């Protein structure tokens, strides 16, 4: 059974691909502390966002299997992980898919090593006001939002990721 937000996110994914964005309650903004969360990764480990505060910049990426732009972005996330991971960047993906097998599809195809949190009830995504996929939040070492990218913009993603690791 499809969850009600699946249709909205699918429409949002299309809007994101077209460069459109929706205002969202709970939306995070540059300079503020993002909402903390603890989630279960597909490999079974627990991931808590605040564990990185003061230590590592974080690239938080929300995606779903039905999102074609997310499929384009994921291999790029792998490249960023390989390039900027040694400089401290931590990438955490959050899947909004309804089952674990589907959630694991894109990460498995891309061969990523970073944690992928399974969020089928959209709990984490709601805290961040996610309405368009992909939705990416870059967080600096101090734990403040540096950049929010709605939709796919690989140039902006590269620029912001390079800035947060400095």
Phi, psi and omega per residue, in radians:
X1 nan 2.272 3.118
X2 -1.248 2.453 3.058
X3 -1.426 2.610 -3.073
X4 -0.960 -0.617 -3.084
X5 -1.333 -0.243 -3.138
X6 -1.032 -0.749 3.131
X7 -1.157 -0.732 3.119
X8 -1.118 -0.725 3.128
X9 -1.188 -0.635 3.095
X10 -1.092 -0.769 3.085
X11 -1.111 -0.693 3.112
X12 -1.128 -0.660 3.117
X13 -1.087 -0.740 3.095
X14 -1.108 -0.779 3.121
X15 -1.074 -0.711 3.117
X16 -1.088 -0.718 3.127
X17 -1.114 -0.502 3.135
X18 -1.587 0.007 3.112
X19 1.478 0.308 3.122
X20 -1.714 2.671 3.112
X21 -2.418 2.704 3.110
X22 -1.994 2.517 3.001
X23 -1.260 2.470 -3.078
X24 -2.361 2.392 3.039
X25 -1.145 2.534 -3.138
X26 1.397 0.108 -3.117
X27 -1.060 2.389 3.100
X28 -1.573 2.615 -3.092
X29 -2.243 2.722 3.131
X30 -0.938 2.359 3.074
X31 1.582 -0.251 -3.142
X32 -1.670 2.806 3.063
X33 -1.342 2.255 3.128
X34 -1.283 2.752 3.095
X35 -1.072 2.368 3.099
X36 -1.381 2.733 3.074
X37 -2.769 2.774 2.945
X38 -2.203 2.269 -3.133
X39 -2.350 2.819 3.091
X40 -1.668 2.151 3.115
X41 -1.370 2.807 -3.136
X42 -1.043 -0.483 3.133
X43 -1.513 0.069 3.058
X44 1.717 -0.258 -3.126
X45 -1.368 2.693 3.072
X46 -1.593 2.416 3.121
X47 -2.170 2.187 3.092
X48 -2.080 2.127 -3.068
X49 -0.998 -0.770 -3.056
X50 -1.140 -0.259 3.077
X51 -1.103 -0.399 -3.120
X52 -1.531 -0.333 -3.052
X53 -0.998 2.293 3.139
X54 1.425 -0.063 -3.099
X55 -2.127 -0.909 -3.003
X56 -2.342 2.512 2.908
X57 -1.281 2.679 -3.080
X58 -2.271 2.398 2.972
X59 -1.896 1.970 -3.111
X60 -1.836 2.070 -3.045
X61 -2.116 2.112 3.079
X62 -1.670 2.338 -3.095
X63 -2.641 2.991 2.999
X64 -2.628 2.681 -3.086
X65 -1.060 -0.606 -3.092
X66 -1.290 -0.114 -3.041
X67 -1.591 1.821 -3.138
X68 -1.043 -0.737 3.089
X69 -1.066 -0.562 3.102
X70 -1.129 -0.677 3.119
X71 -1.101 -0.607 3.090
X72 -1.260 -0.625 -3.052
X73 -1.348 -0.564 -2.999
X74 -1.036 -0.783 3.073
X75 -1.043 -0.550 3.101
X76 -1.210 -0.650 3.074
X77 -1.069 -0.685 3.089
X78 -1.065 -0.777 3.112
X79 -1.061 -0.756 3.110
X80 -1.102 -0.693 3.119
X81 -1.074 -0.766 -3.130
X82 -1.204 -0.661 -3.093
X83 -1.386 -0.802 -3.006
X84 -1.820 -0.185 3.070
X85 -0.983 -0.769 3.104
X86 -1.081 -0.350 3.093
X87 -1.613 0.070 3.052
X88 1.922 -0.198 -3.114
X89 -1.126 2.253 3.041
X90 -1.903 2.255 3.088
X91 -1.867 2.321 3.079
X92 -2.283 2.137 3.079
X93 -1.769 2.599 3.109
X94 -2.203 2.009 3.135
X95 -1.541 2.299 3.077
X96 -1.760 0.262 3.119
X97 -1.223 2.808 -3.034
X98 -1.503 -0.319 3.093
X99 -2.447 2.716 -3.041
X100 -1.073 -0.702 -3.123
X101 -1.072 -0.770 3.112
X102 -1.143 -0.747 3.141
X103 -1.044 -0.580 -3.091
X104 -1.413 -0.227 -3.045
X105 -1.005 -1.031 -3.097
X106 -1.110 -0.824 3.127
X107 -1.054 -0.682 -3.139
X108 -1.154 -0.786 3.122
X109 -1.067 -0.618 -3.105
X110 -1.473 -0.299 3.138
X111 1.227 0.608 -3.112
X112 -1.351 2.694 3.122
X113 -1.952 -0.198 -3.131
X114 -1.311 2.769 -3.104
X115 -1.184 2.473 3.085
X116 -2.118 1.969 -3.113
X117 -1.511 2.382 3.120
X118 -1.645 2.000 -3.069
X119 -2.204 1.104 -3.033
X120 -1.156 -0.363 3.130
X121 -1.638 0.031 3.056
X122 1.204 0.345 -3.069
X123 -1.089 -0.855 -3.133
X124 -1.216 -0.768 -3.124
X125 -1.019 -0.670 3.125
X126 -1.110 -0.655 3.120
X127 -1.077 -0.504 -3.100
X128 -1.719 0.010 3.123
X129 1.180 0.543 -3.095
X130 -1.239 2.135 3.063
X131 -2.309 -0.187 3.130
X132 -2.283 2.391 3.113
X133 -2.011 2.549 -0.147
X134 -1.232 2.772 3.124
X135 -2.297 2.064 -3.037
X136 -2.127 2.349 3.112
X137 -2.153 2.128 3.046
X138 -1.754 2.268 -3.047
X139 -2.093 2.287 -3.111
X140 -1.351 3.063 -3.096
X141 -1.037 -0.534 -3.130
X142 -1.384 -0.082 3.112
X143 1.541 0.401 3.102
X144 -1.903 2.573 3.103
X145 -1.146 2.208 3.109
X146 -1.705 -0.803 -3.064
X147 -2.627 2.491 2.992
X148 -2.102 2.210 3.137
X149 -2.073 2.126 3.120
X150 -1.878 2.105 -3.037
X151 1.592 -2.963 -3.111
X152 -1.758 2.137 3.014
X153 -2.549 1.511 -3.034
X154 -1.127 -0.567 3.099
X155 -1.155 -0.788 3.105
X156 -1.139 -0.681 3.112
X157 -1.057 -0.830 3.113
X158 -1.075 -0.806 -3.117
X159 -1.042 -0.879 -3.083
X160 -1.169 -0.704 3.132
X161 -1.101 -0.724 3.108
X162 -1.151 -0.604 3.131
X163 -1.202 -0.722 -3.076
X164 -1.276 -0.336 3.118
X165 -1.506 -0.200 -3.123
X166 -1.262 nan nan
